[in-house]
Protein backbone atom coordinates (compact mmCIF):
# COMPACT_ATOMS: atom_id res chain seq x y z
CA UNK A 1 0.00 0.00 0.00
CA UNK A 2 1.32 3.48 -0.84
CA UNK A 3 1.96 5.60 2.24
CA UNK A 4 0.14 8.88 1.69
CA UNK A 5 -1.09 11.95 3.50
CA UNK A 6 -4.31 13.32 2.06
CA UNK A 7 -5.22 16.92 2.76
CA UNK A 8 -8.85 15.85 2.96
CA UNK A 9 -8.53 12.33 4.35
CA UNK A 10 -11.59 11.10 6.23
CA UNK A 11 -11.40 11.49 9.99
CA UNK A 12 -9.04 8.94 11.56
CA UNK A 13 -9.12 6.65 8.52
CA UNK A 14 -6.08 4.35 8.55
CA UNK A 15 -5.06 0.71 8.49
CA UNK A 16 -4.87 -0.81 11.95
CA UNK A 17 -5.34 -3.88 14.10
CA UNK A 18 -7.46 -3.89 17.22
CA UNK A 19 -7.98 -6.21 20.17
CA UNK A 20 -11.38 -7.67 20.94
CA UNK A 21 -13.21 -6.92 24.17
CA UNK A 22 -14.71 -9.58 26.41
CA UNK A 23 -18.13 -7.90 26.61
CA UNK A 24 -19.98 -5.48 24.35
CA UNK A 25 -20.12 -1.89 25.55
CA UNK A 26 -22.71 0.38 23.93
CA UNK A 27 -23.15 4.13 24.24
CA UNK A 28 -26.23 5.95 25.50
CA UNK A 29 -27.42 8.63 23.08
CA UNK A 30 -29.78 11.60 23.30
CA UNK A 31 -31.15 13.89 20.59
CA UNK A 32 -29.01 16.83 21.72
CA UNK A 33 -29.10 18.40 18.23
CA UNK A 34 -32.69 19.40 19.02
CA UNK A 35 -33.75 22.37 21.15
CA UNK A 36 -36.14 19.88 22.78
CA UNK A 37 -34.08 16.69 23.19
CA UNK A 38 -36.93 14.42 24.24
CA UNK A 39 -38.50 13.26 20.98
CA UNK A 40 -37.63 12.58 17.34
CA UNK A 41 -38.39 15.67 15.29
CA UNK A 42 -39.57 14.67 11.84
CA UNK A 43 -39.05 18.25 10.65
CA UNK A 44 -35.46 18.53 11.84
CA UNK A 45 -33.14 20.41 9.50
CA UNK A 46 -29.72 21.88 10.12
CA UNK A 47 -26.99 23.41 7.99
CA UNK A 48 -23.61 24.32 9.47
CA UNK A 49 -21.04 26.41 7.60
CA UNK A 50 -17.39 26.57 8.64
CA UNK A 51 -14.42 28.66 7.69
CA UNK A 52 -11.37 26.40 7.33
CA UNK A 53 -7.99 27.84 8.26
CA UNK A 54 -4.50 26.39 8.18
CA UNK A 55 -2.10 26.51 11.10
CA UNK A 56 1.43 26.04 9.84
CA UNK A 57 3.86 23.86 11.79
CA UNK A 58 7.22 25.12 12.96
CA UNK A 59 8.94 22.51 10.79
CA UNK A 60 7.79 19.87 8.31
CA UNK A 61 8.75 16.26 8.87
CA UNK A 62 7.75 14.71 5.53
CA UNK A 63 10.90 14.85 3.42
CA UNK A 64 10.89 18.63 3.51
CA UNK A 65 7.44 18.98 1.94
CA UNK A 66 5.11 21.61 3.34
CA UNK A 67 1.66 23.02 2.74
CA UNK A 68 1.37 26.76 2.01
CA UNK A 69 -1.47 29.18 1.31
CA UNK A 70 -4.12 26.65 2.36
CA UNK A 71 -7.71 27.94 2.43
CA UNK A 72 -11.07 26.22 2.33
CA UNK A 73 -14.69 25.80 3.30
CA UNK A 74 -16.74 23.08 4.96
CA UNK A 75 -20.51 22.63 5.06
CA UNK A 76 -22.62 19.98 6.81
CA UNK A 77 -26.36 19.48 6.30
CA UNK A 78 -28.53 17.07 8.33
CA UNK A 79 -32.24 16.51 7.92
CA UNK A 80 -34.84 14.12 9.25
CA UNK A 81 -36.46 11.91 6.59
CA UNK A 82 -39.55 9.80 7.14
CA UNK A 83 -38.34 6.74 5.17
CA UNK A 84 -35.13 5.56 3.54
CA UNK A 85 -34.50 2.38 1.54
CA UNK A 86 -31.07 0.97 0.72
CA UNK A 87 -31.53 -0.52 -2.73
CA UNK A 88 -28.59 -2.93 -2.57
CA UNK A 89 -30.12 -5.01 0.23
CA UNK A 90 -33.75 -3.91 0.12
CA UNK A 91 -33.75 -2.66 3.73
CA UNK A 92 -36.19 0.13 4.57
CA UNK A 93 -36.25 2.14 7.81
CA UNK A 94 -38.46 4.90 9.18
CA UNK A 95 -37.46 7.98 11.17
CA UNK A 96 -33.94 8.33 9.81
CA UNK A 97 -31.39 11.10 9.33
CA UNK A 98 -29.67 12.08 6.09
CA UNK A 99 -26.30 13.82 6.47
CA UNK A 100 -24.28 15.37 3.66
CA UNK A 101 -20.97 17.19 3.95
CA UNK A 102 -18.78 19.01 1.45
CA UNK A 103 -15.24 20.25 1.96
CA UNK A 104 -13.11 22.09 -0.57
CA UNK A 105 -9.48 23.14 -0.15
CA UNK A 106 -6.99 25.05 -2.27
CA UNK A 107 -3.33 25.72 -1.71
CA UNK A 108 0.18 24.68 -2.67
CA UNK A 109 2.67 22.01 -1.75
CA UNK A 110 6.21 23.38 -1.56
CA UNK A 111 9.72 22.18 -0.74
CA UNK A 112 11.64 23.19 2.39
CA UNK A 113 12.87 26.36 0.67
CA UNK A 114 9.30 27.45 -0.11
CA UNK A 115 9.51 26.68 -3.81
CA UNK A 116 6.13 25.56 -5.13
CA UNK A 117 6.05 21.99 -6.38
CA UNK A 118 2.36 21.93 -7.21
CA UNK A 119 -0.67 24.20 -6.73
CA UNK A 120 -4.31 23.15 -6.65
CA UNK A 121 -7.63 24.97 -6.53
CA UNK A 122 -8.07 28.72 -6.53
CA UNK A 123 -6.64 30.30 -9.68
CA UNK A 124 -4.14 27.46 -10.25
CA UNK A 125 -6.07 26.08 -13.21
CA UNK A 126 -6.39 22.60 -11.63
CA UNK A 127 -9.19 21.22 -9.45
CA UNK A 128 -9.29 21.88 -5.72
CA UNK A 129 -9.09 19.08 -3.19
CA UNK A 130 -12.64 18.01 -2.41
CA UNK A 131 -14.41 15.48 -0.24
CA UNK A 132 -18.17 14.97 -0.35
CA UNK A 133 -19.87 12.52 2.00
CA UNK A 134 -23.43 11.27 2.32
CA UNK A 135 -24.76 8.92 4.99
CA UNK A 136 -28.16 7.66 6.10
CA UNK A 137 -28.66 6.43 9.67
CA UNK A 138 -31.49 5.50 12.00
CA UNK A 139 -32.88 7.45 14.96
CA UNK A 140 -31.56 7.36 18.54
CA UNK A 141 -34.24 4.79 19.39
CA UNK A 142 -32.25 2.40 17.16
CA UNK A 143 -28.82 3.56 18.26
CA UNK A 144 -28.17 5.85 15.24
CA UNK A 145 -26.92 2.75 13.40
CA UNK A 146 -25.88 3.49 9.80
CA UNK A 147 -27.70 2.18 6.74
CA UNK A 148 -25.43 3.24 3.88
CA UNK A 149 -22.90 5.90 2.92
CA UNK A 150 -21.21 7.28 -0.18
CA UNK A 151 -18.11 9.47 -0.49
CA UNK A 152 -16.16 11.08 -3.32
CA UNK A 153 -12.50 12.09 -2.97
CA UNK A 154 -10.20 14.21 -5.13
CA UNK A 155 -6.86 14.98 -3.53
CA UNK A 156 -3.26 16.04 -4.07
CA UNK A 157 -1.33 14.03 -1.52
CA UNK A 158 2.27 14.32 -0.27
CA UNK A 159 3.89 10.90 -0.17
CA UNK A 160 6.52 9.51 2.17
CA UNK A 161 8.88 9.11 -0.78
CA UNK A 162 8.93 12.88 -1.29
CA UNK A 163 6.56 12.99 -4.25
CA UNK A 164 2.94 14.03 -4.71
CA UNK A 165 0.14 11.69 -5.77
CA UNK A 166 -3.12 12.81 -7.36
CA UNK A 167 -6.07 10.57 -6.46
CA UNK A 168 -9.71 10.42 -7.52
CA UNK A 169 -12.09 7.73 -6.26
CA UNK A 170 -15.48 7.01 -4.74
CA UNK A 171 -16.52 4.76 -1.88
CA UNK A 172 -19.76 3.02 -1.02
CA UNK A 173 -20.59 1.27 2.28
CA UNK A 174 -23.82 -0.71 2.68
CA UNK A 175 -24.79 -2.14 6.07
CA UNK A 176 -27.09 -5.03 6.93
CA UNK A 177 -30.20 -4.50 9.09
CA UNK A 178 -28.39 -4.23 12.46
CA UNK A 179 -25.07 -2.90 11.07
CA UNK A 180 -23.21 -5.97 12.26
CA UNK A 181 -21.73 -6.36 8.77
CA UNK A 182 -21.10 -4.13 5.78
CA UNK A 183 -20.05 -4.32 2.14
CA UNK A 184 -17.37 -1.79 1.20
CA UNK A 185 -16.73 -0.81 -2.42
CA UNK A 186 -13.91 1.49 -3.59
CA UNK A 187 -14.06 2.65 -7.21
CA UNK A 188 -10.89 4.09 -8.72
CA UNK A 189 -11.44 7.15 -10.94
CA UNK A 190 -7.80 7.96 -11.70
CA UNK A 191 -8.46 7.34 -15.40
CA UNK A 192 -10.69 10.42 -15.51
CA UNK A 193 -8.07 12.81 -14.07
CA UNK A 194 -7.13 15.38 -16.72
CA UNK A 195 -4.36 17.31 -14.92
CA UNK A 196 -1.17 17.55 -16.93
CA UNK A 197 1.75 16.41 -14.74
CA UNK A 198 4.28 15.91 -17.55
CA UNK A 199 7.66 17.42 -16.80
CA UNK A 200 7.18 17.37 -13.04
CA UNK A 201 9.00 14.26 -11.84
CA UNK A 202 7.67 14.64 -8.30
CA UNK A 203 3.98 14.52 -9.29
CA UNK A 204 2.08 11.47 -10.54
CA UNK A 205 -1.51 10.33 -11.08
CA UNK A 206 -2.01 7.22 -8.95
CA UNK A 207 -4.71 4.58 -8.61
CA UNK A 208 -6.74 4.44 -5.41
CA UNK A 209 -5.74 2.02 -2.66
CA UNK A 210 -8.06 -0.91 -1.83
CA UNK A 211 -10.05 -0.64 -5.07
CA UNK A 212 -12.71 -3.31 -5.34
CA UNK A 213 -15.25 -4.83 -2.99
CA UNK A 214 -14.81 -6.43 0.44
CA UNK A 215 -17.03 -7.46 3.35
CA UNK A 216 -16.62 -6.43 7.00
CA UNK A 217 -18.19 -8.57 9.71
CA UNK A 218 -18.56 -8.68 13.51
CA UNK A 219 -18.85 -4.90 13.60
CA UNK A 220 -21.09 -4.80 16.66
CA UNK A 221 -19.27 -7.42 18.74
CA UNK A 222 -17.48 -4.93 20.99
CA UNK A 223 -19.03 -1.45 20.77
CA UNK A 224 -21.77 0.59 19.15
CA UNK A 225 -20.98 1.01 15.45
CA UNK A 226 -21.11 4.18 13.33
CA UNK A 227 -20.10 5.24 9.86
CA UNK A 228 -17.11 7.56 9.64
CA UNK A 229 -19.28 10.21 7.95
CA UNK A 230 -21.65 10.44 10.94
CA UNK A 231 -19.05 10.22 13.74
CA UNK A 232 -18.90 13.92 14.57
CA UNK A 233 -22.70 14.21 14.55
CA UNK A 234 -23.02 11.14 16.78
CA UNK A 235 -20.71 12.80 19.30
CA UNK A 236 -23.38 15.43 19.89
CA UNK A 237 -25.63 12.72 21.30
CA UNK A 238 -23.24 11.74 24.11
CA UNK A 239 -23.47 13.07 27.66
CA UNK A 240 -19.99 14.47 28.27
CA UNK A 241 -18.49 15.57 31.55
CA UNK A 242 -14.91 16.44 32.40
CA UNK A 243 -12.67 13.35 32.29
CA UNK A 244 -15.40 11.18 30.74
CA UNK A 245 -14.93 9.00 27.67
CA UNK A 246 -16.72 6.65 25.30
CA UNK A 247 -15.35 4.09 22.85
CA UNK A 248 -17.15 3.19 19.62
CA UNK A 249 -16.44 1.23 16.44
CA UNK A 250 -16.12 3.41 13.32
CA UNK A 251 -16.31 2.10 9.76
CA UNK A 252 -14.53 3.76 6.83
CA UNK A 253 -13.64 2.52 3.37
CA UNK A 254 -9.95 3.30 3.91
CA UNK A 255 -9.47 1.69 7.29
CA UNK A 256 -12.25 -0.87 7.67
CA UNK A 257 -13.46 -0.96 11.28
CA UNK A 258 -11.57 1.01 13.93
CA UNK A 259 -12.10 1.48 17.63
CA UNK A 260 -12.20 5.21 18.41
CA UNK A 261 -12.22 6.84 21.84
CA UNK A 262 -14.07 10.12 22.41
CA UNK A 263 -12.74 11.65 25.61
CA UNK A 264 -13.78 14.95 27.21
CA UNK A 265 -10.74 16.65 28.74
CA UNK A 266 -12.57 19.63 30.19
CA UNK A 267 -15.81 21.62 30.26
CA UNK A 268 -15.27 25.40 30.24
CA UNK A 269 -16.98 28.60 29.13
CA UNK A 270 -15.44 29.84 25.89
CA UNK A 271 -16.28 32.78 23.64
CA UNK A 272 -17.63 32.23 20.12
CA UNK A 273 -18.84 34.44 17.31
CA UNK A 274 -21.23 33.02 14.70
CA UNK A 275 -24.74 33.45 13.37
CA UNK A 276 -27.44 31.22 14.87
CA UNK A 277 -30.71 31.09 12.96
CA UNK A 278 -30.20 34.59 11.62
CA UNK A 279 -29.08 36.17 14.90
CA UNK A 280 -25.46 37.20 15.31
CA UNK A 281 -23.85 36.13 18.58
CA UNK A 282 -21.20 38.83 18.20
CA UNK A 283 -22.71 40.97 20.96
CA UNK A 284 -21.49 42.50 24.19
CA UNK A 285 -18.22 44.28 24.81
CA UNK A 286 -16.17 41.20 23.94
CA UNK A 287 -17.83 40.89 20.54
CA UNK A 288 -18.64 37.24 21.25
CA UNK A 289 -20.86 34.99 23.36
CA UNK A 290 -19.71 32.72 26.18
CA UNK A 291 -20.88 29.12 25.70
CA UNK A 292 -20.28 26.12 27.99
CA UNK A 293 -18.04 23.90 25.86
CA UNK A 294 -16.85 20.28 26.06
CA UNK A 295 -13.37 19.70 24.61
CA UNK A 296 -13.58 16.22 23.05
CA UNK A 297 -10.56 14.37 21.65
CA UNK A 298 -11.02 11.64 19.01
CA UNK A 299 -8.25 9.03 18.94
CA UNK A 300 -7.73 5.44 17.82
CA UNK A 301 -7.43 2.78 20.53
CA UNK A 302 -5.92 -0.71 20.50
CA UNK A 303 -4.17 0.18 17.24
CA UNK A 304 -0.61 -0.73 18.14
CA UNK A 305 1.82 1.70 16.52
CA UNK A 306 -0.84 3.00 14.09
CA UNK A 307 -2.47 5.38 16.55
CA UNK A 308 -2.56 8.23 14.06
CA UNK A 309 -3.21 11.79 15.24
CA UNK A 310 -5.75 13.10 17.73
CA UNK A 311 -8.59 15.24 16.39
CA UNK A 312 -10.39 17.67 18.70
CA UNK A 313 -13.99 18.90 18.52
CA UNK A 314 -15.35 21.65 20.77
CA UNK A 315 -19.02 20.86 21.41
CA UNK A 316 -21.55 23.19 23.00
CA UNK A 317 -22.58 21.58 26.29
CA UNK A 318 -26.11 20.20 26.75
CA UNK A 319 -28.54 22.62 28.38
CA UNK A 320 -32.04 21.98 29.72
CA UNK A 321 -34.22 19.84 27.46
CA UNK A 322 -36.72 22.10 25.74
CA UNK A 323 -34.25 24.97 25.96
CA UNK A 324 -31.08 23.44 24.52
CA UNK A 325 -30.26 26.67 22.70
CA UNK A 326 -26.88 25.70 21.27
CA UNK A 327 -27.91 22.13 20.36
CA UNK A 328 -24.49 20.62 21.21
CA UNK A 329 -23.11 22.28 18.08
CA UNK A 330 -19.56 21.46 16.98
CA UNK A 331 -18.30 25.03 17.42
CA UNK A 332 -14.68 24.44 16.44
CA UNK A 333 -12.54 21.55 15.20
CA UNK A 334 -8.82 20.95 15.07
CA UNK A 335 -7.63 18.29 12.63
CA UNK A 336 -3.84 17.79 12.51
CA UNK A 337 -2.10 16.27 9.53
CA UNK A 338 0.19 13.34 10.06
CA UNK A 339 3.97 13.87 10.01
CA UNK A 340 3.66 17.27 11.70
CA UNK A 341 2.59 19.07 8.53
CA UNK A 342 0.21 21.48 10.23
CA UNK A 343 -3.39 21.59 11.43
CA UNK A 344 -6.73 22.46 9.86
CA UNK A 345 -8.85 24.66 12.11
CA UNK A 346 -12.61 24.67 11.44
CA UNK A 347 -14.51 27.67 12.81
CA UNK A 348 -18.33 27.69 12.79
CA UNK A 349 -19.63 30.82 11.07
CA UNK A 350 -23.32 30.04 10.54
CA UNK A 351 -25.89 27.56 11.89
CA UNK A 352 -29.42 27.50 10.56
CA UNK A 353 -32.38 25.24 11.38
CA UNK A 354 -34.85 26.57 8.82
CA UNK A 355 -35.42 24.23 5.93
CA UNK A 356 -35.10 26.12 2.64
CA UNK A 357 -38.24 26.49 0.56
CA UNK A 358 -38.65 23.95 -2.22
CA UNK A 359 -37.76 25.35 -5.62
Secondary structure by P-SEA (a helix, b strand, c coil): cccccccccccccccbbbbbbcbbbbbbbccccccccccccccbbbbbbbbbbbbbcccccccccccccccbbbbbbbbbbcccccccccccccbbbbbbbbbbbbbbcccccccccccccccccccccbbbbbbbbbccccccccccbbbbbbbbccccccbbbbbbbbbbbbbcccccbbbbbbbbccccccccccccccbbbbcccccbbbbbcccccccccccccaaaaaaaacccccccbbbbbbbcccccbbbbbbbbcbbbbbbbbccccccccccccccbbbccccbbbbbbccccccccbbbbbbbccccccccccccccccbbbbbbccccbbbbbbbcbbbccccccc
